[in-house]
Amino acid sequence: MNRTRIAGLALAGTLVLGATAWAATEAFTARTSPVHALCLPDLSHDEYVPAAMSHLAYATVESAVGYDPDTDGGPGGIQRVRLHVLHALKGEVPATLTLGQGVGRDPQGRYTSHDPLYPVLLPGRTYVVGYAQDPAYGDGYTRYAKQEPDSALARWTTYVARGATAPLAEGCGEGA
């Protein structure tokens, strides 16, 4: 009888933990609002990106300079790339940057990203890159990236000058 009761309690506890984890995952990954459960800034609209970044650059990736696999043995890690800055958009940005970027890996070993606001930085391509300074990765860690043509510089310069901030999503009021 005690074994049955203990097994029932263990099963109930497992179900409660599983339901809590599921609810937390759903709340965190819900895409019903452009601002997620943590009330992060909406980076899906280019004009809001500059206000959310401390450093923003228009730059071309020169080369991949390193890769550090996940310490837990997962399929991803940190790719480090060197960028040639064509134009500093916001913050004090050096002429050459080395940035870290979290990436996954597909079965063929190629770096991947499932976030359209965070594409894998590839050599030879030009991006608008937002980053936070962090010497552990060189100059910083990539927080935003978008591949852009040469003609995009004027548009991004305008966004920086405007400094528009994203409106708060429902449920992200003061103290959220």
Buried (B, 14 or more C-beta within 10 A) or exposed (E): EEEEEEEEEEEEEEEEEEEEEEEEEEEEEEEEBBBBBEEEBBBEEBBBBBBBBEBBBBBEBBEBEBBEEEEEEEEBBBBBBBBBBBEBBBBEBEEEBBBBBBBBBEEEEEBEBEEEBBBBBEEEBBBBBBBBEEEEBBBBBBBBBBEBEEEBBEEBBEBBEEEBEBEBBEEBEEEE
